[in-house]
């Protein structure tokens, strides 16, 4: 019997090392990692700059608590908010924690309690974030959840208009729903959301936990939309594999998070902040972001032949967050691809999510697309 709670449906392989996009298991077999730890390892495995940063910082200071001033936190906050509608940052340890902070801030700042979210969304597994999530399977068995969330269909303006009322504190959404199927917001829907927030005085919370830090080819995915957020949440790619999350907000909201209103023991610790600063210094470079867009073009080009297969319904997503939509379940394809040397992750029941490191090479993109095509064809033959 394992000494671990069995709350993860773990895969059978044991990954022991990685470099860039390639990881190896305990038997020495290599795999192309197109999961990136679920959009986390933004600069690939064991990136030399991150390794050096962690080594240097580990010899200086690991933890001092948020009782003391932190120039490193100040610098990272300035980097994350520069040239955005946002002004302030709160640092925590995960995306769920960032979303919990966003929910608290929105309620406190507005004096209202209702937050409108969307079907197929995913905001985390803590109690508040779970209540905000628009997927019943996440909530089953946990009893009454935090009240006053209204969940409506994604990209449905009429349903949204009916849900937003005088009691609404905020609208909370992902620009691309990662766990829900790589569902991309329609530009017209984004415009409608912004107009509704402006006219009703409702805050806009954008969950960029999966889409942020260059994943879609811009620093944040909202930058490719008409949306102007009041609050943005980050995690995953921010630390490149080291645990860190953040909530960004506007200056007018900052007065509502004074001393004693919210906190965390480990959030923004020196190790995490140093690593995150290294990550964003790389990713927020204009040339790097342009390369991500070019890699999206290459990957789409390589995946295009899949559209001729009867098993494939279409492609979705942006940047290096693409989904291959199937007519049938994605799980068997993901399993077979693993056996063929390609690590993938599903998004919903019938979407294969491709989340390579942002440093992935063009050759690796071509290899991954070829393995995926071979896998789908092989699976089809077995079925027939």
Order of alpha helices (4+ residues) and beta strands (2+ residues): beta-beta-beta-alpha-alpha-alpha-beta-alpha-beta-alpha-alpha-beta-alpha-beta-beta-beta-alpha-beta-beta-beta-alpha-alpha-alpha-beta-beta-alpha-beta-beta-beta-alpha
